[in-house]
Amino acid sequence: MTTEQLKLRTKQFSLSIIDLVERIPSTPASKIISYQIAKSGTSVGANYRAVCRARSDREFISKMEIVLEESDETLFWLEIILEKKWLDELLVQSLWKEANELTAIFVSSLKTVKAKTNTK
């Protein structure tokens, strides 16, 4: 997958997260979760763009670790939404699958660059 393809994929993921948030029923608890997942889910795409501008492997690693953290946090909030049954299970599971795939891509990228630079 090219950098441009991943930029588009993470942007689409952000848009899908926004769509999901707009469907969550409004309760005191769901408002908090909605805010959290909107922040982490849209951060994946925004921070991946920053990764693409990294000037060194060290900077790439630092920025990619932020992307990884945000995508993993988004997985957590999706699991909460699923378990609370706030939305259709198929909708949430499809986003969970995408978040999981993106997380795997970010982990793989980090491993590759860390191996190249021998950084732990």
N, C-alpha and C positions, 0 to 999 in steps of 0.2 A: 504494500500500500504506500502510495507516495505521500509526501508532506501535504500537498494540496488536497488530496483525497481525505486525509485524516482531519485537515482543517474543516472541510465541508461536513464530514461525519460528526465531528464534535460540535459544530454549529447546529446541525440538525438535532443532535441530542439535546442541546440547550433549549431549542424551540419545543421539542417534545416534552421536556420537563416543565416548561412554562404552560403548555397545554394541559398537562396532568394537574398542575397546581390549580389551574382555573376550574377544574372539575371537582376538587376535593370539597366535601360539605363543610360549611363554616361552623366550627365549634371552638371553644377556647383552646383545646388541645390541638386540634387540626390546624388552627391558624399558626401556631408555633412551628409545627412540623412543616407546614407549607412554606413558611419563611425560610426554614433551614434548608429544605431540599431545593428551593428556588436558588438560594445562594450557592450551595455546593454544586448543583447540577449545571448552572450556567457558568460557574467558575471553571469547569472542565474545559470548555471551548475557549474561554477568554485566556486562561493560563496556558493552554496549548499553543496559542498564537505567540505568547511570550517565549515559549520554548523554541519556536521556529526562528526567533531572533537572537538566540544565545550566541555569544561571541567566542565561547570556549567550551570544551568538554565539561569542565568544572561547573560553569554556569548552566549548561544544558542539564546536568545531573541535578543541580539545585532546583531549577525550575520544574523539571520533570517530576521530581519528588513531590512538589506541591500539587501538580496535576493528579498524580497517583493518589495522594491523600484526599483530594476533593472527589475523585471518582469512587473511592472506597467509602467515603462518607455518604455519598449519594446512594450507594448500594444499601447501606444501613437504613436510611430513611425510607427507601422503597420497601424494604422488608417490614418496617413498622407499618407503613400504609397497607401492605398486604395483610398483615396479621390483624390490623384493626378493621379490615374489610370496608374501608372507606370508598373504594372504587372497584370497578370490574377487574377481576383477577387476571384475565387475559391481557388487558391493557397494561397493568402494572408489571406482569411477568415479562412482557415483550420489552419494556424499558429496562427491567432488571437484567435481562439477557444482554441487551446492548451495553449497559453499564459494565457488566461482567466482562464482555468481550473487549471493551475499551480498556478496562483495568489490566487485562492480560496483555494487551498491546503495549501499554505503558511499562509494565513490569519487564517485558521482553526488551524493550528499547533501553531501559535503564541497565539491565544486565549486560547488554551488548556494549554500551558505552563504558560502563564500569570495568568490564573485562579488558577493553581496549586501553583504558587509562590506568588499569590496575588499582582502582579506587574502590574502597569498601563502603 
